[in-house]
């Protein structure tokens, strides 16, 4: 996984094509790709009459291929968190950018207008997984993110209760392309794959939220050292 960082973007490339599962607004769903692209935007770039999809397409031009899995974020990209866990022949990596300005608790009725303070996660495993195992992995990724956010006690922008994420979180999970009869068919908590996924995502999101809190604290004090 090769990471290139620009002033307002992150470009991740892989040596070979990977199987992706995501709900990204560009190339979401089940896809084959070897690129992931983050675009940093500000709320002022997304007034109510602007389509965020078009904003993201404009940000992509000249920086990635049209098949790239794409994220929008307002998080400071200098605060990205990258964690890797490895045991035996399984390696899991999680790249996270975290902004909690859009913090909500599951069940909250959010605002209609999109805000871009969000948690974006790219999770990669060094094994080929069946579709059902990919879905199970996505469930664990969401659970690990939620646990990390809850422990940091960020109030929901709607209710003031502890948030469980933001209103615009997005997850992209990728694994190796399958070969004959070698797909991993389970990835839950009783598997090494699931354990490594949970640990890796939890650590990345935890660090990301703490980075966001530190930056917010400095901003409120009028300091500019980070």
Secondary structure, DSSP 8 states (H G I E B T S, - for coil): -EEEE-SSEEEEEEEEEEEEEE--SBS-EEEEEEEEEEEE--GGG--TTS-HHHHHHHHHTTTS-TT-EEEEE-S-GGG-EEEEEEETTEEEEEEEEE--TTEE-TT----SS-----EEEEEEESS-B-HHHHHHHHHHHHHHHHHHHHHHT-B-TTTSSB-SEETT-EEEEEEE---TT--B---STTSHHHHHHHHHHHHHHHHHHHHHHHHHHHHHTT----
